Amino acid sequence: ICLSANGNDNKKFKGDDKMDGAPSRVLHIRKLPGEVTETEVIALGLPFGKVTNILMLKGKNQAFLELATEEAAITMVNYYSAVTPHLRNQPIYIQYSNHKELKTDNTLNQRAQAVLQAVTAVQASNAPISGTTVSESAVTPAQSPVLRIIIDNMYYPVTLDVLHQIFSKFGAVLKIITFTKNNQFQALLQFGDPVNAQQAKQALDGQNIYNACCTLRIDFSKLVNLNVKYNNDKSRDYTRPDLPSGDGQPTLDPAIAAAFAKETSLLAVPGALSPLAIPNAAAAAAAAAAGRVGMPGVSAGGNTVLLVSNLNEEVSETILLFFPPLFSVYGDVQRVKILYNKKDSALIQMADGNQSQLAMSHLNGQKMYGKIIRVTLSKHQTVQLPREGLDDQGLTKDFGNSPLHRFKKPGSKNFQNIFPPSATLHLSNIPPSVAEEDLRTLFANTGGTVKAFKFFQDHKMALLQMSTVEEAIQALIDLHNYNLGESHHLRVSFSKSTI
């Protein structure tokens, strides 16, 4: 039977409306939404095996899908008779066709064939899922090109660039928005094609980005298109490098923006992923971090030195050279150097690349002493100590053996208590003699307002809430390691709880 793609061959489709019928590897799909694409229809069949042909009847809101084997088609029909398939949030109907195979008119069906070839090429580069062990989670129909990603056990930072690096392996990533909801880091990520979203979900859901932590939890979003207003470290539209960066966010410089636009097309080719296409140091470190997911051609590691700029010069020397408590929340600070001819900038060396990534992702764009600080990765690999006999005016300090390091012990509980700056602070190491009123007064003296307070664990720990994140940052800088007497030094960190 020769079918033409214009959908006028009514007689030839007679009988396809019967709900039952003899099994066939050709399936008849009805009640399709008007704007649905070939790719979305092919995605319905992908989890069950190879899709060998497709014919869209746009005018009738119908399609024919041919699978490589009858067994695959039977598995698919059985599955979808138990779980109603949806495309674009609309239920659709699938049954066996009377046709035993599709012989399509290739000139009229060229677009569908091109899509099929592209999908098959991508599918071949990822292990196909066997049709015999179909689980419901593996074959949720790709309803949207947008994935919702939640990251569990986030002991190390996961930046927008890390996500881009990982998910680009499955196709062109057009847009990403990251945010924190219910104290969890989440992201919405839009592919150019729902099939790529389907494949990324199948391959990455439940995987760890780093060893034993940062677990990806992936679902299809109800959104089919993301609206990105700003290109910065929280959100990005790779199709529009001209977008502004938004208030208080680092701007993408024009050269980087242009490179982003080029990079998207380069990353659309399966297997052509290369960190060299990513144009700035932050992204390169993210790429290195992504190397732990076994990305080809990406080395693990990452720079340990941060460049911190736009500091308040009046206080930066005192707080950084005395001991940088804010940075110590995210890792063990090894060395600090205030730049001689640019006193609003400093180099801070952390113990490892993960700690510097963590500090960068949590502190870049935060307000410290009234100024929004910039935190980026430095081009320097280490902070050099001044040579013997050279006076650098005390602008370099070595903290390598500081007793204040929180992360020296492998597997320390402190790794599990790393959170973004928040208005609520976690206090520990409080001696029995210190009362709530004492702590409230102490924290109010840092210039903020104490909104709430709660003791727990026999008064050894407490939660204390300031009225803004900036006030909490200020209080942590002033009071971490504060001597409360009885040889108790107060430990202050950010909390994910509210009071």
C-alpha positions in Angstrom: 0.0 0.0 0.0 1.5 3.3 -0.9 0.4 6.2 1.4 0.8 9.8 0.5 1.6 12.4 3.1 -1.2 14.8 2.3 -3.8 12.8 4.3 -6.4 12.6 1.5 -6.3 8.8 1.1 -9.4 8.2 3.1 -10.3 4.8 1.7 -6.9 3.4 2.5 -7.3 4.2 6.2 -10.8 2.6 6.5 -10.9 0.3 9.4 -8.2 2.0 11.4 -10.7 3.3 13.7 -11.5 -0.1 15.1 -10.3 -0.2 18.7 -9.0 -3.8 18.5 -7.4 -5.5 15.6 -4.6 -7.9 14.8 -1.2 -6.8 16.2 1.0 -4.9 13.7 4.2 -3.1 14.0 2.4 0.0 12.5 0.4 1.9 15.0 -2.4 4.4 14.3 -2.3 7.4 16.6 -5.4 9.7 16.8 -6.6 12.9 18.4 -3.1 14.6 18.2 -2.9 18.3 19.2 -2.7 20.5 16.1 0.8 21.9 16.6 2.4 18.6 17.6 5.7 17.7 15.8 7.1 14.5 14.3 9.7 14.4 17.0 7.1 14.3 19.8 5.2 11.4 18.1 8.5 9.5 17.6 9.3 10.1 21.3 6.2 8.0 22.2 7.7 5.0 20.5 11.4 5.4 21.4 11.4 3.7 24.9 10.0 0.5 23.3 12.6 0.1 20.6 13.7 1.4 17.2 11.2 3.6 15.3 11.6 2.8 11.6 9.0 5.1 9.9 6.4 7.8 10.5 3.6 9.4 8.6 1.9 12.5 9.9 -1.6 13.4 8.7 -1.7 16.9 9.9 -5.1 17.8 8.6 -6.7 14.8 10.4 -4.7 15.2 13.7 -3.5 11.6 13.1 -0.2 9.8 12.5 1.1 6.4 11.7 4.2 5.1 13.5 6.1 2.1 12.4 8.4 0.2 14.9 11.1 -2.3 14.0 9.3 -5.3 15.4 5.8 -6.4 16.2 6.9 -7.3 19.7 7.9 -3.7 20.3 4.5 -2.4 19.0 2.7 -4.9 21.3 4.6 -3.8 24.3 3.9 -0.2 23.4 0.1 -0.7 22.9 -0.1 -2.8 26.1 1.7 -0.1 28.1 -0.4 2.8 26.7 -3.6 0.9 27.3 -2.8 1.0 31.0 -1.2 4.5 31.0 -3.0 7.1 28.8 -0.4 8.8 26.7 -0.5 12.6 26.6 1.1 15.1 24.2 1.1 18.7 25.1 -1.2 17.9 28.1 -3.8 16.3 25.8 -4.8 12.6 25.8 -4.2 10.8 22.6 -5.3 7.3 21.3 -3.0 4.5 20.0 -4.1 1.3 18.4 -2.8 -1.3 15.8 -3.1 -0.2 12.2 -4.4 -2.5 9.4 -1.2 -1.7 7.6 1.6 -4.2 8.1 4.3 -1.6 7.1 4.5 2.0 5.9 5.7 2.7 2.4 5.7 6.4 2.4 6.2 8.8 -0.5 9.6 10.1 0.4 9.5 13.3 -1.5 6.4 14.4 0.5 7.6 12.9 3.7 11.1 14.3 3.6 10.9 16.3 6.9 9.6 13.3 8.8 12.4 11.1 7.4 15.0 13.8 8.3 13.7 13.9 11.9 13.7 10.1 12.1 17.3 9.9 10.9 18.4 12.5 13.4 16.6 10.8 16.3 18.0 7.4 15.3 21.5 8.8 15.2 21.1 10.2 18.7 19.5 7.0 19.9 22.3 4.9 18.5 24.8 7.0 20.6 22.8 6.2 23.7 22.1 2.6 24.8 18.5 1.8 23.6 16.1 0.7 26.3 15.0 -2.9 25.9 11.3 -3.2 25.1 10.9 -6.2 27.3 11.8 -4.6 30.6 9.7 -1.4 30.2 9.1 0.3 33.5 6.6 3.1 33.8 9.3 5.7 34.7 11.3 4.8 31.6 8.5 5.5 29.2 6.7 8.5 30.4 5.9 10.2 27.2 8.0 13.3 26.5 5.3 15.9 26.9 7.6 18.9 27.0 11.1 19.9 25.9 11.5 21.4 29.4 12.9 19.4 32.3 12.6 20.3 36.0 15.7 19.3 37.8 16.1 19.1 41.6 19.5 18.4 43.2 19.6 16.3 46.4 22.6 16.1 48.8 24.1 19.3 47.4 27.4 19.3 49.3 29.2 20.9 46.4 27.9 23.7 44.2 26.1 23.0 40.9 26.3 26.0 38.7 24.3 26.8 35.7 27.4 26.1 33.6 27.8 22.6 35.2 24.2 21.8 34.2 24.7 23.1 30.7 27.8 21.0 30.3 26.1 17.8 31.5 22.8 18.2 29.6 24.3 19.4 26.3 25.5 15.9 25.7 21.9 15.0 24.7 21.2 17.9 22.3 21.0 21.7 22.1 20.2 23.3 25.4 18.3 26.6 24.6 17.5 28.0 28.1 18.2 27.4 31.8 16.7 29.1 34.8 18.1 28.2 38.3 16.4 29.0 41.6 16.1 27.8 45.2 12.7 26.5 46.3 11.9 24.8 49.7 15.6 25.2 50.5 16.5 23.0 47.5 18.5 24.1 44.4 16.3 23.5 41.3 16.5 24.3 37.7 14.3 24.4 34.6 16.2 23.4 31.4 14.7 23.7 27.9 16.0 21.5 25.0 15.4 22.4 21.4 13.6 19.1 21.1 11.4 17.0 23.5 13.2 13.8 22.3 16.4 15.2 23.8 14.6 16.0 27.0 13.3 12.4 27.1 16.8 10.9 26.6 18.5 13.2 29.1 15.9 12.3 31.7 16.3 8.5 31.0 20.1 8.7 31.2 20.6 11.2 34.1 17.7 10.8 36.5 19.1 9.5 39.8 22.7 9.9 38.8 25.3 11.7 41.1 27.1 14.7 39.6 30.0 14.2 42.0 31.1 11.2 44.0 28.2 10.2 46.3 26.5 13.6 46.3 24.6 16.1 44.2 22.0 13.6 43.0 19.9 14.6 39.9 16.1 14.2 40.2 14.5 14.9 36.9 10.9 15.3 35.7 9.1 16.8 32.7 8.0 20.3 33.4 4.4 21.4 32.7 5.9 24.4 30.9 6.7 23.9 27.2 8.7 27.2 26.9 10.8 29.2 29.3 10.8 33.0 29.4 14.3 34.2 30.3 14.7 37.9 31.1 18.4 38.0 32.0 21.6 36.3 31.0 23.6 35.9 34.2 24.7 33.2 36.6 21.1 32.3 37.6 19.4 32.2 34.2 20.5 32.2 30.6 18.9 32.1 27.1 21.6 30.7 24.8 19.5 31.8 21.7 19.6 35.5 22.8 23.1 36.6 23.8 21.9 40.2 23.8 19.8 40.0 27.0 20.8 42.3 29.9 22.3 40.8 33.0 19.8 42.3 35.5 20.5 44.3 38.6 23.4 43.4 40.8 24.4 40.5 38.6 27.7 40.1 36.8 27.3 41.2 33.2 28.3 38.8 30.4 30.8 40.7 28.3 29.9 41.0 24.6 32.7 38.6 23.5 31.4 35.9 25.9 27.8 36.5 24.8 28.9 36.0 21.2 30.7 32.8 22.1 27.6 31.5 23.9 25.6 32.0 20.7 28.2 30.0 18.7 28.6 27.4 21.4 24.9 26.4 21.3 25.2 25.3 17.7 28.5 23.4 18.4 26.9 21.5 21.2 23.9 20.3 19.2 26.0 17.5 17.7 25.9 14.4 19.9 29.4 13.5 21.0 30.9 16.8 19.9 31.0 18.1 23.4 34.2 20.0 24.2 34.9 22.3 27.1 37.0 24.4 24.8 33.8 25.9 23.4 33.0 27.4 26.8 34.3 30.9 26.9 35.0 31.9 30.5 37.0 30.7 33.4 33.9 30.0 35.5 32.5 27.8 32.9 35.8 26.0 32.4 35.9 25.1 36.0 32.3 24.0 35.8 33.3 21.8 32.8 36.1 20.4 35.0 33.6 19.6 37.7 31.3 18.1 35.1 34.2 15.8 34.2 33.2 13.7 37.2 30.1 12.7 35.3 32.5 11.1 32.9 32.1 13.7 30.2 34.5 13.0 27.3 37.5 15.2 26.9 37.0 17.1 30.2 39.6 16.9 32.9 38.6 16.8 36.5 40.0 19.4 39.0 39.3 23.1 39.0 41.0 26.3 40.2 41.4 26.8 43.9 42.0 30.6 43.7 39.1 33.1 43.7 39.2 36.7 42.7 36.9 38.7 44.9 36.2 42.3 43.7 34.0 45.3 44.6 34.9 44.9 48.3 34.3 47.8 50.7 37.9 49.0 51.0 37.5 50.5 54.5 36.9 47.0 55.9 38.2 44.5 53.5 41.7 44.4 54.9 40.6 43.9 58.5 38.1 41.1 57.8 40.1 39.2 55.1 43.5 39.4 56.8 42.2 38.8 60.3 40.3 35.6 59.1 37.8 35.5 56.2 34.8 34.0 58.1 32.3 34.3 55.2 34.5 32.3 52.9 35.2 29.8 55.6 31.5 28.7 55.5 32.2 27.1 52.1 35.7 25.7 52.5 39.0 26.0 54.3 40.7 29.2 53.3 44.5 28.7 52.8 45.8 32.1 51.8 44.5 35.7 51.2 46.1 38.5 49.3 44.7 42.0 49.0 45.8 43.4 45.7 48.4 46.2 46.2 47.1 48.7 43.7 43.5 47.7 43.8 42.5 47.5 47.4 38.8 46.6 46.7 40.0 43.3 45.3 41.6 40.2 46.8 42.7 36.7 45.9 41.5 33.9 48.2 42.9 30.4 47.9 40.6 27.5 49.1 41.7 24.0 49.9 40.3 22.5 46.7 38.5 23.3 43.4 35.1 22.1 44.8 35.4 24.5 47.7 36.2 27.5 45.4 33.2 26.6 43.1 31.0 26.4 46.2 32.1 29.8 47.5 31.7 31.3 44.1 28.2 30.0 43.4 27.0 31.0 46.9 28.7 34.3 47.4 28.9 36.0 44.0 26.4 38.8 43.9 25.8 38.9 47.7 26.0 42.2 49.7 28.9 42.6 52.1 29.3 45.9 54.0 26.9 47.6 51.7 28.6 46.5 48.4 27.6 43.7 46.0 30.7 41.6 45.8 31.9 39.8 42.6 33.4 36.3 43.1 35.0 34.7 40.1 37.7 32.1 39.5 41.2 33.7 39.2 43.7 32.9 36.5 46.3 32.3 39.2 46.8 28.7 40.4 48.1 29.7 43.8 48.5 32.8 46.0 52.2 33.4 46.3 53.6 34.3 49.7 56.1 37.2 49.7 59.7 36.2 49.4 61.9 36.3 52.5 62.9 39.8 53.4 60.3 41.5 51.1 57.8 43.7 52.7 54.4 43.5 51.0 52.8 45.8 53.7 51.1 42.8 55.3 48.7 42.3 52.4 49.3 38.5 52.2 48.3 36.2 54.9 48.7 32.4 55.3 45.9 30.5 57.0 47.1 27.0 56.1 47.3 25.8 59.7 44.3 27.8 61.1 42.5 26.1 63.9 39.3 27.6 62.5 39.1 25.3 59.4 35.7 23.4 59.3 36.4 20.8 56.6 39.7 19.2 57.6 38.2 15.9 58.6 37.0 13.8 55.7 33.3 13.1 55.9 32.9 15.9 58.6 29.2 16.7 59.3 30.0 20.3 58.3 29.9 19.1 54.7 26.2 18.4 55.1 25.5 21.8 56.6 26.6 24.0 53.7 23.8 26.4 52.7 23.4 29.6 50.7 23.5 32.8 52.6 20.2 33.2 54.4 18.6 35.5 57.1 18.6 32.6 59.6 21.9 31.7 61.3 22.8 28.4 63.0 24.8 29.0 66.2 26.7 26.2 68.0 29.3 25.8 70.8 27.2 27.9 73.2 28.3 27.6 76.9 25.5 26.8 79.5 25.9 30.2 81.1 24.9 32.2 78.0 21.2 33.1 77.9 18.9 34.0 74.9 19.0 37.6 75.9 22.8 37.7 75.8 22.9 36.3 72.2 20.1 38.6 71.0 22.0 41.6 72.4 25.3 40.4 70.8 23.7 40.0 67.4 21.7 43.2 67.6 25.1 45.0 68.2 26.2 44.0 64.7 23.8 46.6 63.3 20.8 44.5 62.4 17.5 43.5 63.9 17.0 40.1 65.6 13.6 38.9 64.5 13.4 35.4 66.1 15.5 33.1 68.3 15.2 29.4 69.3 17.5 27.2 71.4 17.8 23.4 70.8 20.0 20.5 71.8 20.1 21.4 75.5 21.0 25.0 74.8 24.2 24.1 73.0 22.8 25.2 69.7 20.4 27.9 68.5 18.7 29.3 65.4 18.7 33.1 65.2 16.9 35.1 62.5 18.0 38.5 61.3 15.7 40.7 59.2 17.7 40.5 56.0 20.3 38.2 54.4 22.8 41.2 54.3 22.4 41.6 58.1 23.0 37.9 58.6 26.1 38.0 56.5 27.3 41.0 58.6 26.6 39.2 61.8 28.4 36.0 60.7 31.5 38.0 59.7 31.5 39.8 63.0 30.7 36.9 65.4 31.9 33.6 63.9 34.6 32.5 66.4 33.6 35.1 69.0 34.8 34.2 72.5 31.8 33.6 74.7 34.0 32.8 77.7 34.6 29.4 79.4 36.9 28.6 76.4 33.8 28.5 74.1 34.2 30.2 70.7 30.9 30.7 68.9 30.4 28.9 65.6 28.1 30.6 63.1 26.9 29.3 59.8 23.8 29.8 57.5 20.8 27.6 58.1 18.2 26.2 55.7 15.6 26.4 58.4 13.3 29.3 59.3 11.9 30.0 62.7 
